[in-house]
Amino acid sequence: MNANPKFLAEQAEVDSAAVAPLPNSRKIYVTGSRPDLRVPMREISLHGENAPVTVYDCSGAYTDPDAKIDIRSGLGTPRAAWIAERNDTELLDGPSSDYGRQRLADAELDALRFKLHRKPRRALAGRNVTQMHYARQGIITPEMEYVAIRENLRRKEYLASLRAQGEKGARMADLLGRQHRGESFGASIPDEITPEFVRDEIARGRAIIPANINHPELEPMIIGRNFLVKVNANIGNSAVTSSIGEEVEKMTWAIRWGGDTVMDLSTGKHIHETREWIVRNSPVPIGTVPIYQALEKVNGKAEDLTWEIFRDTLIEQAEQGVDYFTIHAGVLLRYVPLTANRMTGIVSRGGSIMAKWCLAHHQENFLYTHFEDICQIMKAYDVSFSLGDGLRPGSVWDANDAAQLGELKTLGELTQIAWKHDVQVMIEGPGHVPMQLIKENMDLQLEQCSEAPFYTLGPLTTDIAPGYDHITSGIGAAQIGWYGTAMLCYVTPKEHLGLPNKADVKEGIITYKIAAHAADLAKGHPGAQIRDNALSLARFEFRWEDQFNLGLDPDRAREYHDETLPKDSAKVAHFCSMCGPHFCSMKITQEVREYAAKGMQEKSIEFVKNGAQIYREQQP
Amino acid sequence: MNANPKFLAEQAEVDSAAVAPLPNSRKIYVTGSRPDLRVPMREISLHGENAPVTVYDCSGAYTDPDAKIDIRSGLGTPRAAWIAERNDTELLDGPSSDYGRQRLADAELDALRFKLHRKPRRALAGRNVTQMHYARQGIITPEMEYVAIRENLRRKEYLASLRAQGEKGARMADLLGRQHRGESFGASIPDEITPEFVRDEIARGRAIIPANINHPELEPMIIGRNFLVKVNANIGNSAVTSSIGEEVEKMTWAIRWGGDTVMDLSTGKHIHETREWIVRNSPVPIGTVPIYQALEKVNGKAEDLTWEIFRDTLIEQAEQGVDYFTIHAGVLLRYVPLTANRMTGIVSRGGSIMAKWCLAHHQENFLYTHFEDICQIMKAYDVSFSLGDGLRPGSVWDANDAAQLGELKTLGELTQIAWKHDVQVMIEGPGHVPMQLIKENMDLQLEQCSEAPFYTLGPLTTDIAPGYDHITSGIGAAQIGWYGTAMLCYVTPKEHLGLPNKADVKEGIITYKIAAHAADLAKGHPGAQIRDNALSLARFEFRWEDQFNLGLDPDRAREYHDETLPKDSAKVAHFCSMCGPHFCSMKITQEVREYAAKGMQEKSIEFVKNGAQIYREQQP
């Protein structure tokens, strides 16, 4: 792979594909306590007198027509000043990792190397630059204020502005503000997120803001069970297929549809260069699994891995700006034999690599024995731990077994060590888990990992649907998100079968946005239901365009509608092709409503009484 | 629509598309206590020495290469003898409904009429021919024995035959037989389903076998919470689009992918003729909503509906062989005003039609006032009630509100009346319900409808994803299926947007088969996990073909795999394009396993001890 026309063509494609707002949407920025703290949101305008609806927006500058996008120069750096003015970091002359220096010196790589003129940054000797450290010092960073504004989505201001618009506005505010009481299983989501609440959650380890000081392009986001449930998208090429250009495009594509973080799981050639392109163009946190690259460095021979090679890899990636590392430090020698009688053994790549190393050397996992050394690196760049579940179940039978739960307990112990260093931590979870065992897994994680954020892959609730594992796992993801998982790692339709393409990435993201939002509703996240209410009202009032645009995928909604009713006139028609004009229940209901309003007023009152009484009787 | 070349071409397409077994599968028949009681199942053969796996099969003769398929003559009639020999029915000279006679007499319809030479059948005066009536008399019908055999899937015989094959077979039986303890919320699923258990469940109204005496082509199936969770597929043309040929093809397509019942929701022209083609070619129960056709008969003017027109429609359809009717008898006048302040009013077509009628006449719903008259018709043909939820919520806000719960209570009262007549009943449920309210809805249904089977549409757990409502609802369907719903009515990606095409039907079915199976696993349905275990073993052993063929959609699994690794050699490769050869965790695990087996035997024992101890500590 190199800077050939194909590569450049792919860049062009990125520009055209990703740089456009979604239909009827505009990017707005809510300014915080300082002019350079501008929080992006997406405002969806509606037809008629309906007020626009503001939704969470992870798509970055790519959906801002005013922004100049050129992936060769990367994104702007909103965090640069915040990091610099803390005066606890230094600029290095260049990469301090051996490998980083090698790659930089390799002229053959010039053609495909991202031209970064910025020097890497590192904590001054003895300083700790993690968001957790600041939080525990009582400091509210701009990053913390940023996520507080972001999570609130101007809900109070929005409803207040509606109420200010007289009777109709007040009625709309009432309608849109309606929400069922949630069941949050011990999560405590405040009515409004304050910067102080964010600081407190981070200080106690219940939430993290992955934000490497070498990733100034980042638009900060928070992961914790008292915040909106987040979604991660995995991208990355493998030895078999795909190129740098494709991976950058998958990243911009993933965030366009709602990916809150992106993991680069590349295992093929040029991992280092691919990662640089991705980080420089990413407004969302980037996660990696450093052991993959370390293994490349020893030509795929797990037994040849050493702490020194791994340590150099951590520094190499930390200085590129990776925001969180998956570290499989819980795969202990004594757990490995517990996997021998499983249905599907070890299915985590990182887990199997470390298991092989442990057995080959008959020594304890060096990620475990060197865990405090790793913490020293993490806190010098503010890289967050994503403690990997290397022994996660790969089939429903293996769920919640001795190997998985043994590792989980160890991850809880490692969490305490990381917190001793003020290093941010989240815990990775399964995998394949049948529905009746999901809550047990969630409860054990909360208990044993002291409420550190849980970050789960699915879980898949059955093994029998290859080609549809976004769905088998979306079912489990919605449930575990409801029970308390803070971030859901998406699964695409290609899971178990092949490398996802752009269409698969989108399908996976939308499926997981559905699961995450269903979980927010079930937990009773304040205001989460506004979007559902706005869309349902649009549907009921036959505002087809609004229904499309308020949905997670306006393009597909419009495309499906137009398959049978392409004409513009149908966009205002009081029916669709499902039932046709005579059978549209919504049309009939509106007649019912008018009738009820006219003919039945007194009677209605009496009926409502009866009805209301029945209702009270029926409530359990 | 008439017998033009297009129509015939569509028939041809049906033949070619639907008449082929799924890959590596063959149709087998398990014979019961009489030679003409042959229960179809699908046997999936695997590679190497792996024993074939038997799965449930609703696809009918279409996947049996030995069967001669010609949709012009319809399917064979396995039930004909069973019905005749009960000596409680008579053959009529012809349709006894006015409308049925009219259509038969209309020469213009000759071209597109299904040529049925069989006379309609009806109970002898004073006789009751429902499966519930027989069950309550202590009679085990062939239909009851049939479903008992069908639900058991030869599991005991299968595992026994494996064990008989020596040590390896015994190990396989142990592996495949593994299953987690379920959480069934009060359902009591026996280890083996006996005909007597089926009879008892039907007698007490906890399960139904929809089986009209005029549908001898039927392969009986059972709907109840102590049996496998079933899936219904809706088809049907509308005034706007689609033809008879398309609808028949959608039916054969739906059952190929696992539809257990099919509802014909046609609202366009030629409803009567379309239905005849569908029933004559359907091995699964067919459900309808008679009010749709009744409305056509009064030119779409709800206020013009009368009991007489509706009654004639019930008889017309009962004599065609429709197995269950959706009857919106719970939409009471006093409930209608309760919908006036909803987010989305009344979204059920049948519900809105009856609401409009009630308001127009200011009289009680004639389906309610004539309910006992309807029961008289139902028991003369053994048509089952599907008591419609005309006031189901159309948005998450409207879930579990006064209108919905008022109607649910009334459906419970009507259930008692139907049971007084020994008429089989299931209850329809929502709709749109956020996750935290699903169990409340399920528990209320069990309590108020005396455990009559619940039959739910989804529910959708959020309103914000038009184009993906198979997924928003698949999440809710899996949960409510786990909590106790007996049959799930699928939702396709076109929901809210348009009429589903063949691809949508398949997507909807597979999504719902996933939800239903995830629910069976969670409830601990005996042996439900065998297919998961077999597929996971195939995956772990890189038996790619077996992995594809054991899945719900072998075609898509293969297609996705081949996108990146098309060569046949890849079908035996010990890796896929996701990770490439060096990174395949399963490959590494097998090395781990060998190593563990060799080098670590004594140590393993000691480690397993530690591990086992940790395990016990960690179990809650």
Boltz contact constraints between the chains, C-beta under 6 A:
constraints:
  - contact:
      token1: [A, 178]
      token2: [B, 397]
      max_distance: 6.0
  - contact:
      token1: [A, 180]
      token2: [B, 434]
      max_distance: 6.0
  - contact:
      token1: [A, 182]
      token2: [B, 436]
      max_distance: 6.0
  - contact:
      token1: [A, 183]
      token2: [B, 436]
      max_distance: 6.0
  - contact:
      token1: [A, 238]
      token2: [B, 579]
      max_distance: 6.0
  - contact:
      token1: [A, 238]
      token2: [B, 580]
      max_distance: 6.0
  - contact:
      token1: [A, 239]
      token2: [B, 580]
      max_distance: 6.0
  - contact:
      token1: [A, 240]
      token2: [B, 577]
      max_distance: 6.0
  - contact:
      token1: [A, 240]
      token2: [B, 580]
      max_distance: 6.0
  - contact:
      token1: [A, 241]
      token2: [B, 564]
      max_distance: 6.0
  - contact:
      token1: [A, 241]
      token2: [B, 577]
      max_distance: 6.0
  - contact:
      token1: [A, 267]
      token2: [B, 583]
      max_distance: 6.0
  - contact:
      token1: [A, 300]
      token2: [B, 582]
      max_distance: 6.0
  - contact:
      token1: [A, 334]
      token2: [B, 607]
      max_distance: 6.0
  - contact:
      token1: [A, 334]
      token2: [B, 610]
      max_distance: 6.0
  - contact:
      token1: [A, 337]
      token2: [B, 596]
      max_distance: 6.0
  - contact:
      token1: [A, 337]
      token2: [B, 604]
      max_distance: 6.0
  - contact:
      token1: [A, 337]
      token2: [B, 607]
      max_distance: 6.0
  - contact:
      token1: [A, 337]
      token2: [B, 608]
      max_distance: 6.0
  - contact:
      token1: [A, 338]
      token2: [B, 611]
      max_distance: 6.0
  - contact:
      token1: [A, 340]
      token2: [B, 593]
      max_distance: 6.0
  - contact:
      token1: [A, 340]
      token2: [B, 596]
      max_distance: 6.0
  - contact:
      token1: [A, 343]
      token2: [B, 536]
      max_distance: 6.0
  - contact:
      token1: [A, 344]
      token2: [B, 536]
      max_distance: 6.0
  - contact:
      token1: [A, 344]
      token2: [B, 540]
      max_distance: 6.0
  - contact:
      token1: [A, 345]
      token2: [B, 589]
      max_distance: 6.0
  - contact:
      token1: [A, 346]
      token2: [B, 585]
      max_distance: 6.0
  - contact:
      token1: [A, 346]
      token2: [B, 589]
      max_distance: 6.0
  - contact:
      token1: [A, 347]
      token2: [B, 585]
      max_distance: 6.0
  - contact:
      token1: [A, 348]
      token2: [B, 585]
      max_distance: 6.0
  - contact:
      token1: [A, 349]
      token2: [B, 579]
      max_distance: 6.0
  - contact:
      token1: [A, 349]
      token2: [B, 583]
      max_distance: 6.0
  - contact:
      token1: [A, 349]
      token2: [B, 585]
      max_distance: 6.0
  - contact:
      token1: [A, 352]
      token2: [B, 585]
      max_distance: 6.0
  - contact:
      token1: [A, 352]
      token2: [B, 588]
      max_distance: 6.0
  - contact:
      token1: [A, 352]
      token2: [B, 589]
      max_distance: 6.0
  - contact:
      token1: [A, 355]
      token2: [B, 592]
      max_distance: 6.0
  - contact:
      token1: [A, 356]
      token2: [B, 588]
      max_distance: 6.0
  - contact:
      token1: [A, 356]
      token2: [B, 592]
      max_distance: 6.0
  - contact:
      token1: [A, 359]
      token2: [B, 595]
      max_distance: 6.0
  - contact:
      token1: [A, 395]
      token2: [B, 536]
      max_distance: 6.0
  - contact:
      token1: [A, 396]
      token2: [B, 532]
      max_distance: 6.0
  - contact:
      token1: [A, 397]
      token2: [B, 178]
      max_distance: 6.0
  - contact:
      token1: [A, 397]
      token2: [B, 533]
      max_distance: 6.0
  - contact:
      token1: [A, 402]
      token2: [B, 611]
      max_distance: 6.0
  - contact:
      token1: [A, 402]
      token2: [B, 615]
      max_distance: 6.0
  - contact:
      token1: [A, 405]
      token2: [B, 618]
      max_distance: 6.0
  - contact:
      token1: [A, 406]
      token2: [B, 611]
      max_distance: 6.0
  - contact:
      token1: [A, 406]
      token2: [B, 614]
      max_distance: 6.0
  - contact:
      token1: [A, 409]
      token2: [B, 618]
      max_distance: 6.0
  - contact:
      token1: [A, 434]
      token2: [B, 180]
      max_distance: 6.0
  - contact:
      token1: [A, 434]
      token2: [B, 521]
      max_distance: 6.0
  - contact:
      token1: [A, 434]
      token2: [B, 522]
      max_distance: 6.0
  - contact:
      token1: [A, 435]
      token2: [B, 482]
      max_distance: 6.0
  - contact:
      token1: [A, 435]
      token2: [B, 518]
      max_distance: 6.0
  - contact:
      token1: [A, 435]
      token2: [B, 522]
      max_distance: 6.0
  - contact:
      token1: [A, 436]
      token2: [B, 182]
      max_distance: 6.0
  - contact:
      token1: [A, 436]
      token2: [B, 183]
      max_distance: 6.0
  - contact:
      token1: [A, 436]
      token2: [B, 522]
      max_distance: 6.0
  - contact:
      token1: [A, 461]
      token2: [B, 518]
      max_distance: 6.0
  - contact:
      token1: [A, 462]
      token2: [B, 517]
      max_distance: 6.0
  - contact:
      token1: [A, 462]
      token2: [B, 518]
      max_distance: 6.0
  - contact:
      token1: [A, 462]
      token2: [B, 521]
      max_distance: 6.0
  - contact:
      token1: [A, 462]
      token2: [B, 532]
      max_distance: 6.0
  - contact:
      token1: [A, 463]
      token2: [B, 532]
      max_distance: 6.0
  - contact:
      token1: [A, 463]
      token2: [B, 535]
      max_distance: 6.0
  - contact:
      token1: [A, 463]
      token2: [B, 536]
      max_distance: 6.0
  - contact:
      token1: [A, 464]
      token2: [B, 531]
      max_distance: 6.0
  - contact:
      token1: [A, 464]
      token2: [B, 532]
      max_distance: 6.0
  - contact:
      token1: [A, 464]
      token2: [B, 535]
      max_distance: 6.0
  - contact:
      token1: [A, 464]
      token2: [B, 551]
      max_distance: 6.0
  - contact:
      token1: [A, 464]
      token2: [B, 552]
      max_distance: 6.0
  - contact:
      token1: [A, 465]
      token2: [B, 514]
      max_distance: 6.0
  - contact:
      token1: [A, 465]
      token2: [B, 551]
      max_distance: 6.0
  - contact:
      token1: [A, 465]
      token2: [B, 552]
      max_distance: 6.0
  - contact:
      token1: [A, 466]
      token2: [B, 551]
      max_distance: 6.0
  - contact:
      token1: [A, 466]
      token2: [B, 557]
      max_distance: 6.0
  - contact:
      token1: [A, 467]
      token2: [B, 553]
      max_distance: 6.0
  - contact:
      token1: [A, 467]
      token2: [B, 556]
      max_distance: 6.0
  - contact:
      token1: [A, 467]
      token2: [B, 557]
      max_distance: 6.0
  - contact:
      token1: [A, 467]
      token2: [B, 560]
      max_distance: 6.0
  - contact:
      token1: [A, 468]
      token2: [B, 510]
      max_distance: 6.0
  - contact:
      token1: [A, 471]
      token2: [B, 474]
      max_distance: 6.0
  - contact:
      token1: [A, 471]
      token2: [B, 511]
      max_distance: 6.0
  - contact:
      token1: [A, 471]
      token2: [B, 514]
      max_distance: 6.0
  - contact:
      token1: [A, 472]
      token2: [B, 514]
      max_distance: 6.0
  - contact:
      token1: [A, 474]
      token2: [B, 471]
      max_distance: 6.0
  - contact:
      token1: [A, 475]
      token2: [B, 475]
      max_distance: 6.0
  - contact:
      token1: [A, 475]
      token2: [B, 478]
      max_distance: 6.0
  - contact:
      token1: [A, 475]
      token2: [B, 518]
      max_distance: 6.0
  - contact:
      token1: [A, 478]
      token2: [B, 475]
      max_distance: 6.0
  - contact:
      token1: [A, 482]
      token2: [B, 435]
      max_distance: 6.0
  - contact:
      token1: [A, 494]
      token2: [B, 560]
      max_distance: 6.0
  - contact:
      token1: [A, 497]
      token2: [B, 560]
      max_distance: 6.0
  - contact:
      token1: [A, 497]
      token2: [B, 561]
      max_distance: 6.0
  - contact:
      token1: [A, 498]
      token2: [B, 560]
      max_distance: 6.0
  - contact:
      token1: [A, 498]
      token2: [B, 561]
      max_distance: 6.0
  - contact:
      token1: [A, 498]
      token2: [B, 563]
      max_distance: 6.0
  - contact:
      token1: [A, 498]
      token2: [B, 564]
      max_distance: 6.0
  - contact:
      token1: [A, 498]
      token2: [B, 577]
      max_distance: 6.0
  - contact:
      token1: [A, 499]
      token2: [B, 564]
      max_distance: 6.0
  - contact:
      token1: [A, 499]
      token2: [B, 577]
      max_distance: 6.0
  - contact:
      token1: [A, 499]
      token2: [B, 578]
      max_distance: 6.0
  - contact:
      token1: [A, 510]
      token2: [B, 468]
      max_distance: 6.0
  - contact:
      token1: [A, 511]
      token2: [B, 471]
      max_distance: 6.0
  - contact:
      token1: [A, 514]
      token2: [B, 465]
      max_distance: 6.0
  - contact:
      token1: [A, 514]
      token2: [B, 471]
      max_distance: 6.0
  - contact:
      token1: [A, 514]
      token2: [B, 472]
      max_distance: 6.0
  - contact:
      token1: [A, 517]
      token2: [B, 462]
      max_distance: 6.0
  - contact:
      token1: [A, 518]
      token2: [B, 435]
      max_distance: 6.0
  - contact:
      token1: [A, 518]
      token2: [B, 461]
      max_distance: 6.0
  - contact:
      token1: [A, 518]
      token2: [B, 462]
      max_distance: 6.0
  - contact:
      token1: [A, 518]
      token2: [B, 475]
      max_distance: 6.0
  - contact:
      token1: [A, 521]
      token2: [B, 434]
      max_distance: 6.0
  - contact:
      token1: [A, 521]
      token2: [B, 462]
      max_distance: 6.0
  - contact:
      token1: [A, 522]
      token2: [B, 434]
      max_distance: 6.0
  - contact:
      token1: [A, 522]
      token2: [B, 435]
      max_distance: 6.0
  - contact:
      token1: [A, 522]
      token2: [B, 436]
      max_distance: 6.0
  - contact:
      token1: [A, 531]
      token2: [B, 464]
      max_distance: 6.0
  - contact:
      token1: [A, 532]
      token2: [B, 396]
      max_distance: 6.0
  - contact:
      token1: [A, 532]
      token2: [B, 462]
      max_distance: 6.0
  - contact:
      token1: [A, 532]
      token2: [B, 463]
      max_distance: 6.0
  - contact:
      token1: [A, 532]
      token2: [B, 464]
      max_distance: 6.0
  - contact:
      token1: [A, 533]
      token2: [B, 397]
      max_distance: 6.0
  - contact:
      token1: [A, 535]
      token2: [B, 463]
      max_distance: 6.0
  - contact:
      token1: [A, 535]
      token2: [B, 464]
      max_distance: 6.0
  - contact:
      token1: [A, 536]
      token2: [B, 343]
      max_distance: 6.0
  - contact:
      token1: [A, 536]
      token2: [B, 344]
      max_distance: 6.0
  - contact:
      token1: [A, 536]
      token2: [B, 395]
      max_distance: 6.0
  - contact:
      token1: [A, 536]
      token2: [B, 463]
      max_distance: 6.0
  - contact:
      token1: [A, 540]
      token2: [B, 344]
      max_distance: 6.0
  - contact:
      token1: [A, 551]
      token2: [B, 464]
      max_distance: 6.0
  - contact:
      token1: [A, 551]
      token2: [B, 465]
      max_distance: 6.0
  - contact:
      token1: [A, 551]
      token2: [B, 466]
      max_distance: 6.0
  - contact:
      token1: [A, 552]
      token2: [B, 464]
      max_distance: 6.0
  - contact:
      token1: [A, 552]
      token2: [B, 465]
      max_distance: 6.0
  - contact:
      token1: [A, 553]
      token2: [B, 467]
      max_distance: 6.0
  - contact:
      token1: [A, 556]
      token2: [B, 467]
      max_distance: 6.0
  - contact:
      token1: [A, 557]
      token2: [B, 466]
      max_distance: 6.0
  - contact:
      token1: [A, 557]
      token2: [B, 467]
      max_distance: 6.0
  - contact:
      token1: [A, 560]
      token2: [B, 467]
      max_distance: 6.0
  - contact:
      token1: [A, 560]
      token2: [B, 494]
      max_distance: 6.0
  - contact:
      token1: [A, 560]
      token2: [B, 497]
      max_distance: 6.0
  - contact:
      token1: [A, 560]
      token2: [B, 498]
      max_distance: 6.0
  - contact:
      token1: [A, 561]
      token2: [B, 497]
      max_distance: 6.0
  - contact:
      token1: [A, 561]
      token2: [B, 498]
      max_distance: 6.0
  - contact:
      token1: [A, 563]
      token2: [B, 498]
      max_distance: 6.0
  - contact:
      token1: [A, 564]
      token2: [B, 241]
      max_distance: 6.0
  - contact:
      token1: [A, 564]
      token2: [B, 498]
      max_distance: 6.0
  - contact:
      token1: [A, 564]
      token2: [B, 499]
      max_distance: 6.0
  - contact:
      token1: [A, 577]
      token2: [B, 240]
      max_distance: 6.0
  - contact:
      token1: [A, 577]
      token2: [B, 241]
      max_distance: 6.0
  - contact:
      token1: [A, 577]
      token2: [B, 498]
      max_distance: 6.0
  - contact:
      token1: [A, 577]
      token2: [B, 499]
      max_distance: 6.0
  - contact:
      token1: [A, 578]
      token2: [B, 499]
      max_distance: 6.0
  - contact:
      token1: [A, 579]
      token2: [B, 238]
      max_distance: 6.0
  - contact:
      token1: [A, 579]
      token2: [B, 349]
      max_distance: 6.0
  - contact:
      token1: [A, 580]
      token2: [B, 238]
      max_distance: 6.0
  - contact:
      token1: [A, 580]
      token2: [B, 239]
      max_distance: 6.0
  - contact:
      token1: [A, 580]
      token2: [B, 240]
      max_distance: 6.0
  - contact:
      token1: [A, 582]
      token2: [B, 300]
      max_distance: 6.0
  - contact:
      token1: [A, 583]
      token2: [B, 267]
      max_distance: 6.0
  - contact:
      token1: [A, 583]
      token2: [B, 349]
      max_distance: 6.0
  - contact:
      token1: [A, 585]
      token2: [B, 346]
      max_distance: 6.0
  - contact:
      token1: [A, 585]
      token2: [B, 347]
      max_distance: 6.0
  - contact:
      token1: [A, 585]
      token2: [B, 348]
      max_distance: 6.0
  - contact:
      token1: [A, 585]
      token2: [B, 349]
      max_distance: 6.0
  - contact:
      token1: [A, 585]
      token2: [B, 352]
      max_distance: 6.0
  - contact:
      token1: [A, 588]
      token2: [B, 352]
      max_distance: 6.0
  - contact:
      token1: [A, 588]
      token2: [B, 356]
      max_distance: 6.0
  - contact:
      token1: [A, 589]
      token2: [B, 345]
      max_distance: 6.0
  - contact:
      token1: [A, 589]
      token2: [B, 346]
      max_distance: 6.0
  - contact:
      token1: [A, 589]
      token2: [B, 352]
      max_distance: 6.0
  - contact:
      token1: [A, 592]
      token2: [B, 355]
      max_distance: 6.0
  - contact:
      token1: [A, 592]
      token2: [B, 356]
      max_distance: 6.0
  - contact:
      token1: [A, 593]
      token2: [B, 340]
      max_distance: 6.0
  - contact:
      token1: [A, 595]
      token2: [B, 359]
      max_distance: 6.0
  - contact:
      token1: [A, 596]
      token2: [B, 337]
      max_distance: 6.0
  - contact:
      token1: [A, 596]
      token2: [B, 340]
      max_distance: 6.0
  - contact:
      token1: [A, 604]
      token2: [B, 337]
      max_distance: 6.0
  - contact:
      token1: [A, 607]
      token2: [B, 334]
      max_distance: 6.0
  - contact:
      token1: [A, 607]
      token2: [B, 337]
      max_distance: 6.0
  - contact:
      token1: [A, 608]
      token2: [B, 337]
      max_distance: 6.0
  - contact:
      token1: [A, 610]
      token2: [B, 334]
      max_distance: 6.0
  - contact:
      token1: [A, 611]
      token2: [B, 338]
      max_distance: 6.0
  - contact:
      token1: [A, 611]
      token2: [B, 402]
      max_distance: 6.0
  - contact:
      token1: [A, 611]
      token2: [B, 406]
      max_distance: 6.0
  - contact:
      token1: [A, 614]
      token2: [B, 406]
      max_distance: 6.0
  - contact:
      token1: [A, 615]
      token2: [B, 402]
      max_distance: 6.0
  - contact:
      token1: [A, 618]
      token2: [B, 405]
      max_distance: 6.0
